[in-house]
Amino acid sequence: MNAYKHVVYWHDTEKVTFEAPLRERVDCDVCIVGGGFTGLWTAYFLKETEPALDIRIVEANYSGYGASGRADGFVTPTIGKDIQALVKEFGLQRALEASQAVGRSILEIGRFARKNRVDAEYEANDYLMVATDAAQLKRLEQDRGLAERMGAAQAEILPREESQAVIGSPAVIGSMRTGGALVNPFKLSRRIARVVREKGVTIYDNSPCLRVEPGVRPTVVTAGGQVKADKEGRSARSDRGPTRGSPWSSTCSRRG
Ligand SMILES: Cc1cc2nc3c(=O)[nH]c(=O)nc-3n(C[C@H](O)[C@H](O)[C@H](O)COP(=O)(O)OP(=O)(O)OC[C@H]3O[C@@H](n4cnc5c(N)ncnc54)[C@H](O)[C@@H]3O)c2cc1C
């Protein structure tokens, strides 16, 4: 069994071709550290908004190497732990806005795939939350009630027989269908990388960021070179080198 411990199924579905590492000193508009979903989508939407931007991505390994290429592939409508926790923490209105944003993002991935002729095995086939005991069923009913109060699209609770027919297990006593999709997350990461490169973004593989020198124009430093940018975005929570444990955020920070 141990032989399978570090095998990621998705990684066998797509061969990796490495981009050249950073071996120069360059200037650009935006430098992003980390080529996972956070960094790649940031680059994609920045380019969609402002095609003239010179964007560079500095990646320690290769795009999709991290959590993005190792995820389970569920594009779910959940945000945070669950809807009840979300409402408790942020209130009905903010929870509704967050849920709608996540709902839109499910469709957005499909739109991105169609627009850019991306095959990432995307299947928008909904998501079934199942209950196998009375307490779980009650929770589904509470979730449904909350969704109604929020003014979100009403989800129907499927009775035992219907749920069992879908799942094929006698253990299921009820279920609720919501929007969702499946995707090959590794292929999706690799394809977003391809699309952003076609849009003119430069990706440097095998170029771990060693430090970011702050300033009006911050500088991302690697062993082989450095990128000075008007704005820098850190999407990497490094598991290696000097950046371990640093409080890097997952958002693009604006400077200057
Ligand atoms: C096992 C697992 C299953 C999951 N399943 C799902 C799921 O089904 N559905 C879902 O929505 N989410 C899932 N997630 C969560 C999802 O994968 C993450 O939220 C998402 O991939 C985070 O993307 P990211 O770009 O922020 O991080 P990452 O994908 O980790 O990207 C960070 C990148 O930064 C690079 N990097 C690190 N340090 C440096 C450095 N010093 N310099 C340069 N580059 C660096 C890494 O190599 C990496 O490529 C799962 C996560 C895991 C771990």
The ligand as a MOL file (V3000), in Angstrom:
LIG
                    3D

  0  0  0     0  0            999 V3000
M  V30 BEGIN CTAB
M  V30 COUNTS 53 58 0 0 0
M  V30 BEGIN ATOM
M  V30 1 C -5.9200 16.4470 -1.3700 0
M  V30 2 C -6.6980 17.6880 -1.7390 0
M  V30 3 C -7.9440 17.5640 -2.3150 0
M  V30 4 C -8.6650 18.7120 -2.6530 0
M  V30 5 N -9.8640 18.5730 -3.2930 0
M  V30 6 C -10.5510 19.6790 -3.6890 0
M  V30 7 C -11.7580 19.5510 -4.4370 0
M  V30 8 O -12.2280 18.4680 -4.7630 0
M  V30 9 N -12.4030 20.6960 -4.8020 0
M  V30 10 C -11.9080 21.9360 -4.4790 0
M  V30 11 O -12.5450 22.9400 -4.8410 0
M  V30 12 N -10.7590 22.0960 -3.8070 0
M  V30 13 C -10.0630 20.9900 -3.4050 0
M  V30 14 N -8.8900 21.1350 -2.7270 0
M  V30 15 C -8.3940 22.5050 -2.4530 0
M  V30 16 C -7.7420 23.0970 -3.7040 0
M  V30 17 O -6.9080 22.1510 -4.3160 0
M  V30 18 C -6.9280 24.3280 -3.2820 0
M  V30 19 O -7.7640 25.2330 -2.6120 0
M  V30 20 C -6.3210 25.0480 -4.4970 0
M  V30 21 O -5.6890 24.1590 -5.3810 0
M  V30 22 C -5.3270 26.0770 -3.9970 0
M  V30 23 O -4.7010 26.6530 -5.1370 0
M  V30 24 P -3.4620 27.6090 -4.9470 0
M  V30 25 O -3.0920 28.1280 -6.2760 0
M  V30 26 O -3.8010 28.6110 -3.8980 0
M  V30 27 O -2.3280 26.6570 -4.3340 0
M  V30 28 P -1.4080 25.5640 -5.1070 0
M  V30 29 O -2.1450 24.8070 -6.1310 0
M  V30 30 O -0.7370 24.7850 -4.0070 0
M  V30 31 O -0.3470 26.4450 -5.8670 0
M  V30 32 C 0.7620 27.0380 -5.2370 0
M  V30 33 C 1.9240 26.9340 -6.2110 0
M  V30 34 O 3.0030 27.6750 -5.6650 0
M  V30 35 C 4.2000 26.9780 -5.9180 0
M  V30 36 N 5.1800 27.4430 -4.9170 0
M  V30 37 C 5.2970 27.0980 -3.6180 0
M  V30 38 N 6.3150 27.7480 -3.0420 0
M  V30 39 C 6.8530 28.5390 -4.0000 0
M  V30 40 C 7.9420 29.4610 -4.0290 0
M  V30 41 N 8.7010 29.6910 -2.9600 0
M  V30 42 N 8.2230 30.0760 -5.1990 0
M  V30 43 C 7.4930 29.8390 -6.3110 0
M  V30 44 N 6.4500 28.9880 -6.3370 0
M  V30 45 C 6.1300 28.3590 -5.1920 0
M  V30 46 C 3.8320 25.5120 -5.7960 0
M  V30 47 O 4.7380 24.6910 -6.5160 0
M  V30 48 C 2.4420 25.5140 -6.4050 0
M  V30 49 O 2.4460 25.2110 -7.7870 0
M  V30 50 C -8.1370 20.0010 -2.3870 0
M  V30 51 C -6.8610 20.1160 -1.7960 0
M  V30 52 C -6.1570 18.9810 -1.4930 0
M  V30 53 C -4.7680 19.1290 -0.9010 0
M  V30 END ATOM
M  V30 BEGIN BOND
M  V30 1 1 1 2
M  V30 2 1 2 3
M  V30 3 2 2 52
M  V30 4 2 3 4
M  V30 5 1 4 5
M  V30 6 1 4 50
M  V30 7 2 5 6
M  V30 8 1 6 7
M  V30 9 1 6 13
M  V30 10 2 7 8
M  V30 11 1 7 9
M  V30 12 1 9 10
M  V30 13 2 10 11
M  V30 14 1 10 12
M  V30 15 2 12 13
M  V30 16 1 13 14
M  V30 17 1 14 15
M  V30 18 1 14 50
M  V30 19 1 15 16
M  V30 20 1 16 17
M  V30 21 1 16 18
M  V30 22 1 18 19
M  V30 23 1 18 20
M  V30 24 1 20 21
M  V30 25 1 20 22
M  V30 26 1 22 23
M  V30 27 1 23 24
M  V30 28 2 24 25
M  V30 29 1 24 26
M  V30 30 1 24 27
M  V30 31 1 27 28
M  V30 32 2 28 29
M  V30 33 1 28 30
M  V30 34 1 28 31
M  V30 35 1 31 32
M  V30 36 1 32 33
M  V30 37 1 33 34
M  V30 38 1 33 48
M  V30 39 1 34 35
M  V30 40 1 35 36
M  V30 41 1 35 46
M  V30 42 1 36 37
M  V30 43 1 36 45
M  V30 44 2 37 38
M  V30 45 1 38 39
M  V30 46 1 39 40
M  V30 47 2 39 45
M  V30 48 1 40 41
M  V30 49 2 40 42
M  V30 50 1 42 43
M  V30 51 2 43 44
M  V30 52 1 44 45
M  V30 53 1 46 47
M  V30 54 1 46 48
M  V30 55 1 48 49
M  V30 56 2 50 51
M  V30 57 1 51 52
M  V30 58 1 52 53
M  V30 END BOND
M  V30 END CTAB
M  END
